[in-house]
Amino acid sequence: GSNYTISYAGANFTITAKPITVTADASQTKVYGTVNPVYTYTVSPSLVSGDSFTGTLTRATGENIGNYAITQGNLSAGSNYNITYVSKDFTITAKPITVTADASQTKVYGTTNPVYSYTVSPSLVSGDSFTGTLTRATGENIGNYAITQGSLSAGTNYNITYVSKDFTITAKPITVTANASQTKVYGTTDPLFTYMVSPSLVSGDSFTGALSRTAGENVGVYAITQGNLSAGGNYTIMYNGSNF
């Protein structure tokens, strides 16, 4: 009032930064080879109405499977806030792929095994490749043998689901040709009928049985037949006869 004369001594009033806690969300993941997501987070307490964040969280470098710390990056709410940041791990998981052995893979009995082929879905990440090979159940006789995964691997960044197919060993075709000009004198014992084989049997294999001929003991010409000559189930014989 008018009864007073005021002498004013001023002072400063300070507005301090609002403390907030930014916590990276847990359980954030991606599959190996895919694009990084936008890393999410929660804020407590909320920003003042009308304020917003700029920038984004980031993470420790690396693209192989594993855990990587999510860091604050350049995330900011401006100078009016004092951020306490709480990190969480970001996980890169293995890429699931399906390897399917190709169907209808075969070889002829006695030949070398091929390199077993396969298809992959989805494709590997650019720059990655397989190591090792498919293999198959053991056995060299004719029949079907399961093609197995063997040592085939795309590395730890992939999770392979393997689909088997059968590999078939087929009979080896051979031609048995009775030799020409085989004879005997009337009244004598039949000889052992001879023949040629092309191509040769696999090493260690042999024929059983023998050629025969049509019945008859009078002078004349008799067809030499295959008789019970056999090389076993691993061979298919094409027989060319001759006359005795």
GROMACS elastic network, one bead per residue, 0.5 to 0.9 nm:
[ bonds ]
;  ai    aj funct       b0    kb
    1     4     6  0.58589   500
    1     5     6  0.83681   500
    2     5     6  0.74238   500
   15    18     6  0.89192   500
   15    80     6  0.88938   500
   16    19     6  0.89685   500
   16    80     6  0.74460   500
   16    81     6  0.84408   500
   17    79     6  0.70306   500
   17    82     6  0.57142   500
   18    47     6  0.86599   500
   18    80     6  0.62097   500
   18    82     6  0.58373   500
   18    83     6  0.83942   500
   19    44     6  0.89158   500
   19    45     6  0.81998   500
   19    80     6  0.88425   500
   19    81     6  0.57496   500
   19    83     6  0.59866   500
   19    84     6  0.73737   500
   20    43     6  0.68134   500
   20    44     6  0.56141   500
   20    45     6  0.57706   500
   20    46     6  0.75991   500
   20    47     6  0.80215   500
   20    81     6  0.68080   500
   20    82     6  0.61530   500
   20    83     6  0.51218   500
   20    84     6  0.62100   500
   20    85     6  0.85918   500
   21    42     6  0.81315   500
   21    43     6  0.56976   500
   21    44     6  0.52748   500
   21    45     6  0.71406   500
   21    82     6  0.83871   500
   21    83     6  0.56517   500
   21    85     6  0.58409   500
   21    86     6  0.73302   500
   22    41     6  0.65449   500
   22    42     6  0.57697   500
   22    44     6  0.67186   500
   22    72     6  0.85971   500
   22    83     6  0.66327   500
   22    84     6  0.61835   500
   22    86     6  0.61705   500
   22    87     6  0.86322   500
   23    26     6  0.87463   500
   23    40     6  0.87520   500
   23    41     6  0.53992   500
   23    42     6  0.53317   500
   23    43     6  0.65305   500
   23    44     6  0.84457   500
   23    84     6  0.83886   500
   23    85     6  0.59570   500
   23    87     6  0.62735   500
   23    88     6  0.76621   500
   24    28     6  0.89906   500
   24    39     6  0.74676   500
   24    40     6  0.61420   500
   24    42     6  0.65265   500
   24    57     6  0.81784   500
   24    70     6  0.69058   500
   24    71     6  0.81823   500
   24    72     6  0.84679   500
   24    85     6  0.79640   500
   24    86     6  0.62779   500
   24    87     6  0.54839   500
   24    88     6  0.55482   500
   24    89     6  0.84407   500
   25    28     6  0.67889   500
   25    39     6  0.77981   500
   25    40     6  0.57500   500
   25    42     6  0.67486   500
   25    87     6  0.83657   500
   25    88     6  0.66744   500
   25    89     6  0.87375   500
   26    40     6  0.89285   500
   26    41     6  0.85754   500
   26    87     6  0.88202   500
   26    88     6  0.57310   500
   26    89     6  0.68106   500
   26    90     6  0.76220   500
   27    88     6  0.81674   500
   27    89     6  0.73374   500
   27    90     6  0.67507   500
   27    91     6  0.73842   500
   28    37     6  0.86718   500
   28    39     6  0.75380   500
   28    40     6  0.81855   500
   28    88     6  0.86558   500
   28    89     6  0.74786   500
   28    90     6  0.52154   500
   28    91     6  0.64428   500
   28    92     6  0.88910   500
   29    36     6  0.86704   500
   29    37     6  0.82847   500
   29    89     6  0.88729   500
   29    90     6  0.55975   500
   29    92     6  0.56746   500
   29    93     6  0.71335   500
   30    33     6  0.84340   500
   30    34     6  0.67093   500
   30    35     6  0.77037   500
   30    36     6  0.68240   500
   30    37     6  0.74838   500
   30    90     6  0.81779   500
   30    91     6  0.66027   500
   30    92     6  0.51172   500
   30    93     6  0.62819   500
   30    94     6  0.89845   500
   31    34     6  0.58034   500
   31    35     6  0.85356   500
   31    65     6  0.82464   500
   31    91     6  0.84969   500
   31    92     6  0.55596   500
   31    94     6  0.60247   500
   31    95     6  0.55812   500
   31    96     6  0.85366   500
   32    35     6  0.86685   500
   32    63     6  0.68853   500
   32    64     6  0.66473   500
   32    65     6  0.63852   500
   32    92     6  0.57324   500
   32    93     6  0.57570   500
   32    94     6  0.55403   500
   32    95     6  0.53045   500
   32   125     6  0.84414   500
   32   157     6  0.64771   500
   32   158     6  0.78556   500
   33    63     6  0.74044   500
   33    64     6  0.84606   500
   33    92     6  0.89454   500
   33    94     6  0.89421   500
   33    95     6  0.74304   500
   33   124     6  0.86512   500
   33   125     6  0.59426   500
   33   126     6  0.86726   500
   33   157     6  0.88211   500
   34    37     6  0.89637   500
   34   125     6  0.89331   500
   36    39     6  0.82972   500
   37    40     6  0.87270   500
   38    56     6  0.76454   500
   38    57     6  0.77569   500
   38    58     6  0.84008   500
   39    56     6  0.73841   500
   39    57     6  0.58846   500
   39    58     6  0.69707   500
   39    59     6  0.86256   500
   39    70     6  0.78187   500
   39    90     6  0.87659   500
   40    56     6  0.87471   500
   40    57     6  0.76970   500
   41    57     6  0.84721   500
   43    46     6  0.59071   500
   43    47     6  0.79690   500
   44    47     6  0.81513   500
   46    49     6  0.84089   500
   47    50     6  0.79918   500
   47    51     6  0.60526   500
   47    52     6  0.69625   500
   47    53     6  0.87174   500
   47    77     6  0.80494   500
   47    81     6  0.85127   500
   48    51     6  0.56497   500
   48    52     6  0.83760   500
   49    52     6  0.84312   500
   51    77     6  0.74775   500
   51    78     6  0.87779   500
   52    76     6  0.86635   500
   52    77     6  0.60805   500
   52    78     6  0.84583   500
   53    56     6  0.83914   500
   53    75     6  0.67249   500
   53    76     6  0.55188   500
   53    78     6  0.74645   500
   54    74     6  0.77042   500
   54    75     6  0.57465   500
   54    76     6  0.53748   500
   54    77     6  0.62975   500
   54    78     6  0.79307   500
   55    73     6  0.75732   500
   55    76     6  0.62575   500
   55    77     6  0.88216   500
   56    72     6  0.73562   500
   56    73     6  0.61091   500
   56    74     6  0.56805   500
   56    76     6  0.80452   500
   57    70     6  0.68779   500
   57    71     6  0.58744   500
   57    74     6  0.65222   500
   57    75     6  0.57521   500
   58    69     6  0.86653   500
   58    70     6  0.57697   500
   58    71     6  0.52739   500
   58    72     6  0.62923   500
   58    74     6  0.79570   500
   58    75     6  0.87777   500
   59    62     6  0.88404   500
   59    68     6  0.63589   500
   59    69     6  0.55355   500
   59    71     6  0.50710   500
   59    72     6  0.80367   500
   59    73     6  0.75257   500
   59    89     6  0.85622   500
   59    90     6  0.75567   500
   60    68     6  0.54007   500
   60    69     6  0.54959   500
   60    70     6  0.65373   500
   60    71     6  0.70965   500
   60    90     6  0.89571   500
   61    68     6  0.73776   500
   61    69     6  0.89082   500
   62    65     6  0.84304   500
   62    66     6  0.86729   500
   62    68     6  0.75648   500
   63    66     6  0.83993   500
   63    92     6  0.73485   500
   64    92     6  0.68763   500
   64    93     6  0.83832   500
   64    94     6  0.84246   500
   64   156     6  0.84113   500
   64   157     6  0.62651   500
   65    91     6  0.72245   500
   65    93     6  0.52750   500
   65    94     6  0.60032   500
   65    95     6  0.89716   500
   65   156     6  0.75378   500
   65   157     6  0.57073   500
   65   158     6  0.88521   500
   66    90     6  0.82940   500
   66    91     6  0.56449   500
   66    92     6  0.53591   500
   66    93     6  0.68745   500
   66    94     6  0.88807   500
   67    89     6  0.57989   500
   67    90     6  0.55300   500
   67    92     6  0.64997   500
   67    93     6  0.89367   500
   68    88     6  0.84519   500
   68    89     6  0.53310   500
   68    90     6  0.50413   500
   68    91     6  0.62660   500
   68    92     6  0.80418   500
   69    87     6  0.65935   500
   69    88     6  0.59330   500
   69    90     6  0.60187   500
   69    91     6  0.87867   500
   70    73     6  0.84388   500
   70    86     6  0.89910   500
   70    87     6  0.56064   500
   70    88     6  0.56080   500
   70    89     6  0.57052   500
   70    90     6  0.60943   500
   71    85     6  0.82482   500
   71    86     6  0.84136   500
   71    87     6  0.60554   500
   71    88     6  0.80807   500
   72    75     6  0.58479   500
   72    76     6  0.86057   500
   72    85     6  0.66438   500
   72    86     6  0.84215   500
   72    87     6  0.76953   500
   73    76     6  0.88649   500
   76    79     6  0.82584   500
   76    81     6  0.82841   500
   76    83     6  0.78292   500
   77    80     6  0.72976   500
   77    81     6  0.60484   500
   77    82     6  0.82806   500
   77    83     6  0.79724   500
   78    81     6  0.60195   500
   78    82     6  0.84802   500
   79    82     6  0.73631   500
   92   157     6  0.89378   500
   93   157     6  0.74813   500
   93   158     6  0.85011   500
   94   156     6  0.71080   500
   94   159     6  0.57402   500
   95   124     6  0.86936   500
   95   157     6  0.62466   500
   95   159     6  0.58595   500
   95   160     6  0.84116   500
   96   121     6  0.89564   500
   96   122     6  0.82306   500
   96   157     6  0.88798   500
   96   158     6  0.57876   500
   96   160     6  0.60197   500
   96   161     6  0.73974   500
   97   120     6  0.68586   500
   97   121     6  0.56608   500
   97   122     6  0.58125   500
   97   123     6  0.76489   500
   97   124     6  0.80524   500
   97   158     6  0.68431   500
   97   159     6  0.61741   500
   97   160     6  0.51394   500
   97   161     6  0.62234   500
   97   162     6  0.86027   500
   98   119     6  0.81447   500
   98   120     6  0.57246   500
   98   121     6  0.53292   500
   98   122     6  0.71798   500
   98   159     6  0.84120   500
   98   160     6  0.56734   500
   98   162     6  0.58586   500
   98   163     6  0.73248   500
   99   118     6  0.65473   500
   99   119     6  0.57749   500
   99   121     6  0.67625   500
   99   149     6  0.85969   500
   99   160     6  0.66675   500
   99   161     6  0.62250   500
   99   163     6  0.61729   500
   99   164     6  0.86199   500
  100   103     6  0.87345   500
  100   117     6  0.87691   500
  100   118     6  0.53995   500
  100   119     6  0.53381   500
  100   120     6  0.65299   500
  100   121     6  0.84829   500
  100   161     6  0.84157   500
  100   162     6  0.59894   500
  100   164     6  0.62820   500
  100   165     6  0.76608   500
  101   105     6  0.89584   500
  101   116     6  0.74446   500
  101   117     6  0.61488   500
  101   119     6  0.65332   500
  101   134     6  0.81721   500
  101   147     6  0.69259   500
  101   148     6  0.82006   500
  101   149     6  0.84924   500
  101   162     6  0.79934   500
  101   163     6  0.63136   500
  101   164     6  0.54969   500
  101   165     6  0.55569   500
  101   166     6  0.84406   500
  102   105     6  0.67844   500
  102   116     6  0.77812   500
  102   117     6  0.57380   500
  102   119     6  0.67396   500
  102   164     6  0.83759   500
  102   165     6  0.66964   500
  102   166     6  0.87624   500
  103   117     6  0.89129   500
  103   118     6  0.85621   500
  103   164     6  0.88131   500
  103   165     6  0.57346   500
  103   166     6  0.68229   500
  103   167     6  0.76432   500
  104   165     6  0.81625   500
  104   166     6  0.73450   500
  104   167     6  0.67654   500
  104   168     6  0.73981   500
  105   114     6  0.86294   500
  105   116     6  0.74911   500
  105   117     6  0.81375   500
  105   165     6  0.86536   500
  105   166     6  0.74838   500
  105   167     6  0.52345   500
  105   168     6  0.64649   500
  105   169     6  0.88901   500
  106   113     6  0.86487   500
  106   114     6  0.82751   500
  106   166     6  0.88684   500
  106   167     6  0.55986   500
  106   169     6  0.56701   500
  106   170     6  0.71161   500
  107   110     6  0.84005   500
  107   111     6  0.66833   500
  107   112     6  0.76812   500
  107   113     6  0.68214   500
  107   114     6  0.74912   500
  107   167     6  0.81634   500
  107   168     6  0.65944   500
  107   169     6  0.51083   500
  107   170     6  0.62642   500
  107   171     6  0.89516   500
  108   111     6  0.57979   500
  108   112     6  0.85305   500
  108   142     6  0.82376   500
  108   168     6  0.84791   500
  108   169     6  0.55579   500
  108   171     6  0.60021   500
  108   172     6  0.55827   500
  108   173     6  0.85676   500
  109   112     6  0.86530   500
  109   140     6  0.68923   500
  109   141     6  0.66502   500
  109   142     6  0.63652   500
  109   169     6  0.57078   500
  109   170     6  0.57373   500
  109   171     6  0.55122   500
  109   172     6  0.52941   500
  109   202     6  0.84045   500
  109   234     6  0.64713   500
  109   235     6  0.78504   500
  110   140     6  0.73883   500
  110   141     6  0.84434   500
  110   169     6  0.89064   500
  110   171     6  0.89148   500
  110   172     6  0.74226   500
  110   201     6  0.86366   500
  110   202     6  0.59063   500
  110   203     6  0.86202   500
  110   234     6  0.88055   500
  111   114     6  0.89574   500
  111   202     6  0.88892   500
  113   116     6  0.82541   500
  114   117     6  0.86735   500
  115   133     6  0.76213   500
  115   134     6  0.77232   500
  115   135     6  0.83897   500
  116   133     6  0.74069   500
  116   134     6  0.58898   500
  116   135     6  0.69915   500
  116   136     6  0.86450   500
  116   147     6  0.78390   500
  116   167     6  0.87695   500
  117   133     6  0.87961   500
  117   134     6  0.77282   500
  118   134     6  0.84755   500
  120   123     6  0.59601   500
  120   124     6  0.80004   500
  121   124     6  0.81531   500
  123   126     6  0.84283   500
  124   127     6  0.80167   500
  124   128     6  0.60734   500
  124   129     6  0.69731   500
  124   130     6  0.87084   500
  124   154     6  0.80627   500
  124   158     6  0.85617   500
  125   128     6  0.56388   500
  125   129     6  0.83647   500
  126   129     6  0.84353   500
  128   154     6  0.75020   500
  128   155     6  0.88137   500
  129   153     6  0.86874   500
  129   154     6  0.61320   500
  129   155     6  0.85229   500
  130   133     6  0.83979   500
  130   152     6  0.66965   500
  130   153     6  0.55322   500
  130   155     6  0.75127   500
  131   151     6  0.75539   500
  131   152     6  0.57225   500
  131   153     6  0.53669   500
  131   154     6  0.62997   500
  131   155     6  0.79491   500
  132   150     6  0.75347   500
  132   153     6  0.62338   500
  132   154     6  0.88124   500
  133   149     6  0.73532   500
  133   150     6  0.60872   500
  133   151     6  0.54403   500
  133   153     6  0.80246   500
  134   147     6  0.68630   500
  134   148     6  0.58662   500
  134   151     6  0.64034   500
  134   152     6  0.57220   500
  135   146     6  0.86578   500
  135   147     6  0.57564   500
  135   148     6  0.52769   500
  135   149     6  0.63036   500
  135   151     6  0.78287   500
  135   152     6  0.87470   500
  136   139     6  0.87995   500
  136   145     6  0.63309   500
  136   146     6  0.55297   500
  136   148     6  0.50953   500
  136   149     6  0.80570   500
  136   150     6  0.75551   500
  136   166     6  0.85462   500
  136   167     6  0.75431   500
  137   145     6  0.53942   500
  137   146     6  0.55008   500
  137   147     6  0.65262   500
  137   148     6  0.71063   500
  137   167     6  0.89616   500
  138   145     6  0.73802   500
  138   146     6  0.89120   500
  139   142     6  0.84218   500
  139   143     6  0.86889   500
  139   145     6  0.75621   500
  140   143     6  0.84061   500
  140   169     6  0.73394   500
  141   169     6  0.68660   500
  141   170     6  0.83880   500
  141   171     6  0.84188   500
  141   233     6  0.82886   500
  141   234     6  0.62374   500
  142   168     6  0.71814   500
  142   170     6  0.52699   500
  142   171     6  0.59889   500
  142   172     6  0.89542   500
  142   233     6  0.74881   500
  142   234     6  0.56923   500
  142   235     6  0.88180   500
  143   167     6  0.82482   500
  143   168     6  0.56192   500
  143   169     6  0.53588   500
  143   170     6  0.68687   500
  143   171     6  0.88574   500
  144   166     6  0.57734   500
  144   167     6  0.54999   500
  144   169     6  0.65074   500
  144   170     6  0.89362   500
  145   165     6  0.84527   500
  145   166     6  0.53297   500
  145   167     6  0.50432   500
  145   168     6  0.62874   500
  145   169     6  0.80498   500
  146   164     6  0.65781   500
  146   165     6  0.59438   500
  146   167     6  0.60383   500
  146   168     6  0.88081   500
  147   150     6  0.84421   500
  147   164     6  0.56058   500
  147   165     6  0.56299   500
  147   166     6  0.57116   500
  147   167     6  0.61138   500
  148   162     6  0.82291   500
  148   163     6  0.84213   500
  148   164     6  0.60712   500
  148   165     6  0.81065   500
  149   152     6  0.58292   500
  149   153     6  0.85396   500
  149   162     6  0.66580   500
  149   163     6  0.84447   500
  149   164     6  0.77185   500
  150   153     6  0.87892   500
  153   156     6  0.83010   500
  153   158     6  0.83203   500
  153   160     6  0.78608   500
  154   157     6  0.73395   500
  154   158     6  0.60667   500
  154   159     6  0.83014   500
  154   160     6  0.79900   500
  155   158     6  0.60220   500
  155   159     6  0.84934   500
  156   159     6  0.73646   500
  169   234     6  0.89176   500
  170   234     6  0.74904   500
  170   235     6  0.84889   500
  171   233     6  0.72070   500
  171   236     6  0.58528   500
  172   201     6  0.86881   500
  172   234     6  0.62547   500
  172   236     6  0.59392   500
  172   237     6  0.84612   500
  173   198     6  0.89591   500
  173   199     6  0.82521   500
  173   234     6  0.88603   500
  173   235     6  0.57578   500
  173   237     6  0.60044   500
  173   238     6  0.72680   500
  174   197     6  0.68482   500
  174   198     6  0.56589   500
  174   199     6  0.58100   500
  174   200     6  0.76347   500
  174   201     6  0.80024   500
  174   235     6  0.68597   500
  174   236     6  0.61878   500
  174   237     6  0.51424   500
  174   238     6  0.61283   500
  174   239     6  0.85608   500
  175   196     6  0.80496   500
  175   197     6  0.56810   500
  175   198     6  0.52727   500
  175   199     6  0.71326   500
  175   236     6  0.84245   500
  175   237     6  0.56833   500
  175   239     6  0.58377   500
  175   240     6  0.73212   500
  176   195     6  0.64899   500
  176   196     6  0.57023   500
  176   198     6  0.67552   500
  176   226     6  0.85346   500
  176   237     6  0.66347   500
  176   238     6  0.61725   500
  176   240     6  0.61395   500
  176   241     6  0.83732   500
  177   180     6  0.88320   500
  177   194     6  0.87316   500
  177   195     6  0.53756   500
  177   196     6  0.52242   500
  177   197     6  0.65348   500
  177   198     6  0.84916   500
  177   238     6  0.83786   500
  177   239     6  0.59666   500
  177   241     6  0.60841   500
  177   242     6  0.76254   500
  178   193     6  0.74540   500
  178   194     6  0.61329   500
  178   196     6  0.64681   500
  178   211     6  0.80926   500
  178   224     6  0.69731   500
  178   225     6  0.81553   500
  178   226     6  0.83813   500
  178   239     6  0.79776   500
  178   240     6  0.63114   500
  178   241     6  0.52646   500
  178   242     6  0.54333   500
  178   243     6  0.83217   500
  179   182     6  0.68724   500
  179   193     6  0.78194   500
  179   194     6  0.58000   500
  179   196     6  0.67504   500
  179   241     6  0.81708   500
  179   242     6  0.65881   500
  179   243     6  0.85634   500
  180   194     6  0.89098   500
  180   195     6  0.86374   500
  180   241     6  0.87574   500
  180   242     6  0.57353   500
  180   243     6  0.65877   500
  180   244     6  0.75838   500
  181   242     6  0.82770   500
  181   243     6  0.72362   500
  181   244     6  0.67230   500
  182   191     6  0.85108   500
  182   193     6  0.74526   500
  182   194     6  0.81680   500
  182   242     6  0.86741   500
  182   243     6  0.73327   500
  182   244     6  0.51848   500
  183   190     6  0.84882   500
  183   191     6  0.81395   500
  183   243     6  0.88135   500
  183   244     6  0.55309   500
  184   187     6  0.84132   500
  184   188     6  0.66833   500
  184   189     6  0.76457   500
  184   190     6  0.66864   500
  184   191     6  0.73305   500
  184   244     6  0.81508   500
  185   188     6  0.57568   500
  185   189     6  0.84686   500
  185   219     6  0.83006   500
  186   189     6  0.86384   500
  186   217     6  0.69276   500
  186   218     6  0.67180   500
  186   219     6  0.63117   500
  187   217     6  0.73200   500
  187   218     6  0.84043   500
  188   191     6  0.88671   500
  190   193     6  0.81499   500
  191   194     6  0.86678   500
  192   210     6  0.76259   500
  192   211     6  0.77271   500
  192   212     6  0.85420   500
  193   210     6  0.73597   500
  193   211     6  0.58360   500
  193   212     6  0.70744   500
  193   213     6  0.87091   500
  193   224     6  0.78456   500
  193   244     6  0.87989   500
  194   210     6  0.87128   500
  194   211     6  0.76389   500
  195   211     6  0.83597   500
  197   200     6  0.60056   500
  197   201     6  0.80342   500
  198   201     6  0.81519   500
  200   203     6  0.84234   500
  201   204     6  0.80158   500
  201   205     6  0.60669   500
  201   206     6  0.69405   500
  201   207     6  0.86930   500
  201   231     6  0.80409   500
  201   235     6  0.85964   500
  202   205     6  0.56382   500
  202   206     6  0.83463   500
  203   206     6  0.84351   500
  205   231     6  0.74794   500
  205   232     6  0.87422   500
  206   230     6  0.86815   500
  206   231     6  0.61015   500
  206   232     6  0.84579   500
  207   210     6  0.82550   500
  207   229     6  0.67264   500
  207   230     6  0.55236   500
  207   232     6  0.74643   500
  208   228     6  0.77292   500
  208   229     6  0.57771   500
  208   230     6  0.53549   500
  208   231     6  0.62585   500
  208   232     6  0.78714   500
  209   227     6  0.76004   500
  209   228     6  0.50077   500
  209   230     6  0.62080   500
  209   231     6  0.87658   500
  210   226     6  0.73296   500
  210   227     6  0.60879   500
  210   228     6  0.56361   500
  210   230     6  0.78912   500
  211   224     6  0.68860   500
  211   225     6  0.58560   500
  211   228     6  0.64914   500
  211   229     6  0.56881   500
  212   223     6  0.85910   500
  212   224     6  0.57555   500
  212   225     6  0.51483   500
  212   226     6  0.61252   500
  212   228     6  0.77162   500
  212   229     6  0.85858   500
  213   216     6  0.87477   500
  213   222     6  0.63802   500
  213   223     6  0.55085   500
  213   225     6  0.50995   500
  213   226     6  0.80216   500
  213   227     6  0.73796   500
  213   243     6  0.85215   500
  213   244     6  0.76095   500
  214   222     6  0.56614   500
  214   223     6  0.56719   500
  214   224     6  0.66980   500
  214   225     6  0.71516   500
  215   222     6  0.75366   500
  216   219     6  0.84107   500
  216   220     6  0.85204   500
  216   222     6  0.75596   500
  217   220     6  0.82351   500
  220   244     6  0.83908   500
  221   243     6  0.62092   500
  221   244     6  0.56787   500
  222   242     6  0.86185   500
  222   243     6  0.55306   500
  222   244     6  0.50671   500
  223   241     6  0.69386   500
  223   242     6  0.59939   500
  223   244     6  0.60048   500
  224   227     6  0.83549   500
  224   241     6  0.56379   500
  224   242     6  0.54107   500
  224   243     6  0.55053   500
  224   244     6  0.60839   500
  225   228     6  0.89894   500
  225   239     6  0.83168   500
  225   240     6  0.85045   500
  225   241     6  0.59422   500
  225   242     6  0.78163   500
  225   243     6  0.89381   500
  226   229     6  0.58636   500
  226   230     6  0.86124   500
  226   239     6  0.66713   500
  226   240     6  0.84231   500
  226   241     6  0.74163   500
  227   230     6  0.88217   500
  230   233     6  0.83411   500
  230   235     6  0.82824   500
  230   236     6  0.89969   500
  230   237     6  0.78036   500
  231   234     6  0.73377   500
  231   235     6  0.60601   500
  231   236     6  0.82185   500
  231   237     6  0.79700   500
  232   235     6  0.60183   500
  232   236     6  0.84695   500
  233   236     6  0.75060   500
